[in-house]
Amino acid sequence: MKRAAEVELVNKLKVSKGSDNNTLATKKKMKRWEKKKNSNSTTETGSGNPQKQQKIPPLISPDSNMDEIPVSGDVLSELGKEKIPKLSGGNDSHLSQTRFDQCAISPLSLKGIKDMGYERMTTVQEATLPVILEGKDVLAKARTGTGKTVAFLLPAIENILKSTSMDCNRKGLPISVLIICPTRELACQVAAEATKLLKYHPSISAQVVIGGTSQDTERRRLLGKPCQILIATPGRLKDHTVTTPGFAARLMGVKVLVLDEADQLLGMGFQKDIEKIVASVPKQRQTLLFSATVPKEVHNICHIALKSDHEYIDTVDKGSEETHAQVRQTHLTAPLSEHFSVVYKLLKDHIADDVNYKVLVFCTTAMVTKLVAELLCDLKLNVREIHSRKAQSYRTRVSDEFRKSTGLILVTSDVSARGVDYPDVTLVIQVGVPSDKQQYVHRLGRTGRKGKEGQGILLLAPWEEFFLSNLRDLPLTKASAPLVDPDSKKKVEQAVSRIDVNSKEAAYQAWLGYYNGNKTVGRDKCKLVERANEFSRSMGLDTPPAIRKVILGKMGLRNVAGLRSY
């Protein structure tokens, strides 16, 4: 019965973007929006009713320098007040022929779009914007790096404009738009993009609340400043619901709920939090789910979050590759003991080939990320690191530096795998088996964005090659591991010996926990421990680090031969 229900839901959701009927419907909608736009242009905010439209008192002078305005929870200062990377750029392969001024978007919003350098929509925006502007609930499937953020922010802003009243600048008013993001980095990026789109709408204010920052500072901002658009991570939103006076009541004003990267939100274990969030906002609202993939978990949440007549828009053509076609993908196999040397060799060769290199190195866990970053820094490469154990202020600063730089290597855990837009990444290296195919695709999606070329390399140990069967439908080619000369090997070994033993012990435990959770690797506990101890030896340790008995118990590894405990 459960399987039948899922099939029924999928059949109900599927609306073929490429079908003649859908294309015709889209053209008809565009004509209706042209008519609406002509009437809307009689007012500054596009309400379509000039007799009832009232002028909104600005919070700031229209002549103010917007780069000096602390909008989106001081996001501009958090991101170093840098220019936000455009969602439309590179070559034109991802752009449609439809212009933004062909939609029912208010003149001031169009002015902001123009200032950001946008004229034509991306194919994702073309497919989703018209439907969302009609007020319908939408589940949209789209690749990363295709303009999803603007696709939900623009209609959200238009929704606020149509319901704005004279007291819109008063603090403590209901929150109109709630956007949930899975990671802090993505939330900051969405908030920064909102700031740019709101350039000519000074009466609309956006704020961001995320873990890793001062909750007291956020609370003072929420209580002391207007906030019509709130961008949040699930955990921090839950905190404010409990501790910030009046916050839960303000959520009852939500008219638009957005779940960005919905598959990752659910895949990271936020399903219960999402269900509570959905229950805390009015039923009479518009809900938008944007997701790179649509697994069973996303289908299930549709029953709770979306109206029964919602539209499913799939912007990924049937039979097309899930990864960007312009990304060259290769996989290498090398003994685990040689991985550090191989990564060093790959980076040195890439740096020699491209003076404007910009590389992402993905590692399996936060502590392994820390270890690899320390190693590459010791080897005199220009390296930064991002992972969940770093403070949010540090992560924001490094993320911004990598975004605007070339000639830089970012060693990262999966906090950088989704949504975050780093322009002009030339190479993505994935060290070790990813958690699943979707994670491989999302990591790879950090390069080859906006129609540009890129390269992806997957480095595996021989016993990790089972994972390649999950990728057999992708254009992934086998390559030989590069030959590492004796001098480079010795250099790497010496650098490994200088890494603090505490970093090695933390990496060992994290590595063991990660692979213990892999259904294939973790099935045979004795072999798992043998491989973990091989990783220990690759770090130059004579004996594997001891692990607390209580932790081994939680892993189900107590009394397994080869492990040391205390």
N, C-alpha and C positions, 0 to 999 in steps of 0.2 A: 504493500500500500504506500509506504514511504517513497519507494522508487517511482511508482506511478505518479504520485503527487509532484515529484521533482520534474518528471518528464512533461507533465501537464503545464507546470509553471514555465519551463523553458520554452515550450511551444507557444505559450501565451505571450511571453516576453519578446520573442524573436520578431523583429521588424527589419527586413533586409534593406540596408541603406542603398544598395545598388539597384534595387528593383525599379521598374518603370513607374509603378504606382506611387512609390515613395518619392521619386524624383518629381513627378507631376504635382504631388501634394506640396512638396517643398516650394515649387515655383508659384503655386497658388497662394501659399502663405506669404511669400516674399511680396507679392502684389498687394495683399491686404496690409502688410506692414508699411509699404510705400504710402498707402492712403493715410494710415495712422500717423506716419511720420510727418506728413504735410500738415495735419491738424495739430500735432504736438509741437511743431516748430513755432507756434504762436506764443508759447510760454517758455521761460528759461528752463524750467524743470521737466518739461515734457509730460505734464499731467493730462493733457488733452482737453482741459476744461478751463479756458482762460477767465471765464466769469467768476469761477470759484477759487482760482489760484490766488494765493496770498504770498506776498514777498516775504522771504525768510531772512531775518536779520543775521548777517554773517558773524561768525565768532571772531574773525580776524579781518583785517583790511584786505580787499581783493588785490591790492598791489604788494602785499607782503611776499617776501622770499619764501617759497614753500619749503626749501631745503632747511630752513631754520625753524619750521613748525614741528613741535614734538607730537606727531600723530602716531597711531597704532602702538600705543604703549611705549613711546619713545623708541620705536623700531629703527628710526633713522639713526639714532645714536648707537643702538645695539649693533647695527650693520655698518658702522663706520661712516654713515652718511654718503655711501657710494652710490653710483648709478645702478639701478636695478637692471639685471640682464633682461634683454627683450625676449619675449616669447615668440616673436616672429623675426627670423634672421637667417643668415646663411644663404644657400641657394633657394630657389623658389619651388622646389619639389613638394614641399608640404603646404604650399599656399593654394587657396582656391581663387576663382575669378570674382568672388563676391566681395564687395566693399562693405565696411562697417556702416557707411551712410545709407546703405540700402535697407537697414533694419530700423525698427521703431526705437531708436536710441535718442535721448535728449541731446540738444545741441551742445550743452556744456560737457557731457560725457564724450561726445565725438571730438570736442576740442582737446580733451585730455588724452584720448586715444591718438590723435594726430601728433600731439607733443611727444608721445612715446615712440613715434616713428612708425605707427601702424596705419595701413590703409586697407589692405586686403586681409580677409580672414584666413586663418588656417582651415584645413578641411574639417578638423574637429569642431572649430567654432562655427563654421558654416552649417554643419549638421545639427548642432545642439542649441545654438543661440535662439533661432526662431521658435523652437518648441518651448524652451524655457521662458522666453519672453511672453508666451501665451499663458503662462502660469501653471503649466502641467508639471507633474512629478516626472523625473527622468532618472533612469539608470543608464549611464553612458560608459561604454567600453572603448578605451583609446590607449594608444601607446604613450609612453612618457615622452616629454619634450615636444608636445604638439599643441600647446596653447590652452590646456584645460583650465588653468587658473583664471584667465580672462573670461573664459566661457561661462563660469559661474559667478564671477565677481560683477561683471557688467549688469546682468539681469538683476542681481541682488541690489545694486545701487539704484537701478530704475524702479524697483519695487518700493524702496524707501522714499524716493522722490514723489511717487504717486500717493503716498499716505502721510506725507510730512505736514505738520501743523506749525503754528506760530511759535510754540514753546519748544521747538526741537533742540534748542541749545541748552535746555535746562538739564542739569545733572539728575541722575536717579530715574530717568525715563526708562521704559522697557527696552530691552535689546531686541532689535528687529531681525537681525541676521546672525545666525550662529554657524560658524565653520569649524569643523572638527578635523584635525590633522594627526597623523600617527606619530610624528617626530617633531622635536623642537625646531630643527633646522627648516623643515617644510613650513611649519607655522610662521616662523619669522619671514620666510620668503613670501608667503601668501600675504602677510600683513604689509610687507614693504611694497608689494605690487598694488595692494589696495590703496596705499598712500599716494602712489602716482596717479592712479585712476581717479582719486578724489581731489586732484589738484584744483579743479574749478568748482568743487562742491564743498566749500569751507564749513557749511552748516552740518555736514555729515562727518562723524568722527568714528575712527576704528581703533580698537585696542587689541593687544595680544596677551594671553596668559599661558605660561608654559612652566613646566618643571625646571628645576635648576636655577631659578631666579628668586628674588625676594618676594614671598607671598604678601608680606606687609606692604611693600611698595606697590604691588599690583592692586591690593585692596584700597589703598589711599587713592590711587588713580581711578579705580572703578567708582568709588564713592564721591570723588571730587570733580570728575570730568564727565561730559556726555559720552555715550558709547552706543551708537546704533549698530555697529558691526563688531562682533567679537570673534576672534580667531583663537582657538584653544586646543591644547592636548587633553585627552580624556581625564587623566589623573588630576591635573591641576584644576580643571573645570569642576570636578567632583569636590575638591578641597574648598573652592570658593562657595559652592552650593551649601556647604555645611558651616563655614566660618565667616563669610562676608555678609553682614546684615543687609537684608532686602534683596540679595542676589537671586535667590530662587524665585522670588515674586517677579523680578525683572525678566526672567526667562519665559514667563507666561505671555510676553509680548512678541515672541519669536514668530515671524511670518515666513522666513526661509531658513531651512536647515540644510547644511551641506556636509556630506561625509566625503572628504577628499582621500584618495587612495584607500577606498573602502576595503579592498581585499587585504591590504596590509594592516589596517585597523583591526580587522577580525582575526587575521593570522597571528597577530601579536598578543592575542588573549584578551582583547578589549570588548568581546561580545557582550558580556554582562553590563559593562559600563555604558556601551552604546544603547542597550535596551533601556537602561535607567535614564539616559539622556533623552531618548525618544519619548519616554513617559513623562518627562519633566517639562516638555514644551507643548503648546496647544495642538490638538488634532487637526484643526483647520489651519493648515500651513502648506507651503510648497516644500518638497523634499527632493534634493538632488544627490545622487550617488555617482561619483566618478571613480573608475577603477580600471587598472591596466588589464586585469584578468577578472573573470566572473566565475569563481569556484562555487561549490555547494554552499559555503558559509555566506556568501553574498546573496545567493538566491534565498536563503533562509531569512536573512534580515529584511529582504524586500517585503515579506508578509507583514512585518511589524512596522516598518518605516514608510513604505510607499503606499499610495492609493491604488486601488485595484485596477484603475484605468491608466496607470502610468505607462510611459513609453520607454522602450528599450532601444537604444541607438548604438549600433555596433559600427564603429568607424574603421575597424580592421577588416580589410577585404577577405572574403573566404578564400582559403588556400594560400594566403600570403604568409610570409615568414613572420614570426612574432618579434623578431629582432630587426633592427634597421638594416636594410639591404646593403647600405654602403659601409657597414662595419665588417672588416675582415676578421674572421674568428678561427683561431687555431688552439689545439690542445697539445700539451707536452706531458711526458711521463718521465719522472726521475725519482730515484730513491729518496726517501724522506730525509736521509742524512745529507743530501746534496741540495735541498731546497733553498737554503740561504744563499749558497754560491750561485745557483741558477738565477734566482731573483736579481742578485747583484749584477750578473752578466747581462741579463735582459735589459736592465735599466741603463747600464753603461752603453750598450749597443744602441739603444733608442736615443739616448742623449747625444751620441755621436752623429746619429742620422738626422736629428731634428733640433735645431738650436732653440726653437720655440716649443719644446716639449712641455707637456702638462699631463701628468700621470696619476692615476688612482690605483693603489694597491689594496685590494680587499683581503682581509684576514678573517679567520673563523670566529674569533672572540675578541673582546676588548683587551684582555691581558696579552694575547698573542699579538694583537696590533701594537701594543706598547713595546713589546719585545722587539718586533721587526723594525719599528721606528727608531728605537735606540741603536740597533745594529747599523742601520743605514746612515744614521747621523754620525756614528763613529767612523764609518767609511767615507765621510766627507761629502755625502750627497746632500742636496738641498731638500730637506724633508720636513714635513709637518705631520701631526697625527690628530685624529678625531675618533673618539669612542665614548661610550656611555659613562665611563669613569671620570671623564674630564668635566670640570665645571662649565656651566652653560656660557658664562662670559668668555671663557677661553675658546669654546667650540664656535661661538659666533664670530669671534675675532679671526680665528684660523679659517673658518669657512669663507669669510669675506675676503681674506687675503688670497686664498686659492682661487676664488671666483674671478678676481681682477688681475691675476698674475699669469705669467708664463715662466718656464724654466723652474718648475716646482713639482715636487712629488708629495702626494697626500696619501699616507698610510691610514686606512680606516676600517672600522667594523661596518656592520650593515646599517648603521645610522645614516650613511650616505648613499644607500642603495636605491632609495625611492624619492621621486619628486623633486629633490634639490637640484637646481639648475646651475651646473658649472659649465660655462661656455668653452668651446675649443679644447676639450680633453682629447689628447692624441692617442692615449693608450690606457686600457684597463687591464690590470693583471689580477686574476683571482687565484689565491694560493690555498689549496685544499678544497675539499668537496663542498659546494654550496649546500644549503639546507634542502633545496628542491629546485626543480627546473625554473619555476617562476622567479626565484631569487637570482639564479644565474642570469636570466633575461633582464631583470631590473638592474642588476649591477652593470651588465654590458650596456644598458641603455644610457649610462652616463656619458658615453662617447657616441659619435655619429649623430648628434642631435641637430635638429633644424636643417636637415639635408646635408650636413657636412660629413666628411669621411672620418673614419676612426678605425681602431684596431683593438681586438680583445684576445687575451691569452689566458687559458685555463691550465694551471700547473697542478698535476696530481701525482700522488705516489702510486706504484703499481697496484696496490690493493684498493685504490679508490677508482679504478677504471670502470667499475660497475656502473658508476654514475653516467657514463657516456651513453648508455642505452636510453636514458631519459631525454637525451638531446639529439636522437637520431634523425629527427625531422628538421633540424637546424643546419645551416650551411657551415658546419664545423669541420675543419680539416686537421689531420694529424701532422705534426711536425716533430723533428728530432730536437731533443734538448740541446741547447748550445754547449759547445765544448768550453770548459772553464780551464784556463791555463794554470799551471802550478802556483805561480806568483799570486794570482787572484785568490786561489783557494786558501793559500797561507794567510793572505791579508784578511779574508773573511774569518778564518779560524781564530786569528789573533783578536779581531774585533769582538767575536763571540765571547772569548775568554775575559774580556774587559766589562761585559755586561754584569750589572749587580746581580748577585745570587737571588735576592728577593724577587726580582723581575722574572727570573727563570722559574722559580718555584710557583709563582702565581700563574705563569703561562702554562706550566705543566698541569696544574690542577684544572685550569679552565679548558685546556685542550682535551683532557680526559673526560670532563663533563660534557663537552660539545659532542664528541664522537660516541660517548655512551648513549646519547639521545638519538643517534642515527640508527634507524631500524636495521640497516644492513651491517654496519660496522659494529654496533653495540650488541648484536645478537650473541656472539661468542665472546664472553667476558675474558677468557684467558688470552685469546688473540688480541682483544682490545688492549689489554694491559701490556702485552708484548710490544704493540705498536706505540703505545704511550711511552714506554721505556726507550724505544728507538728515538722518539722525539726528544726525550730527556738527554740521550747521548748526543744528539745533534746540537744541543745547547752546551756541550762540553762538560756535562755532569757525569762523574764516575758512578754515582748511585742515584736512583730516582728520588725526588723529594718525598718526605713523609707527609701524609695527609691525615687530618683529624678523623678519628673513628666515626664520629657522628656524621661527618660529611660523606664518608664512604658508605655508611649505612643508608643515607638518603639516596645515594647513587645505585644502591643494590650491589655494591662491590666489596662488601666486608668479607674478609677471609679468602679473597681471590689471590692466588699465588702471584708473586712478583711485585705486589704493592707493599709499601712501608706505611705504617700508621703510628699515631701517638694519641 
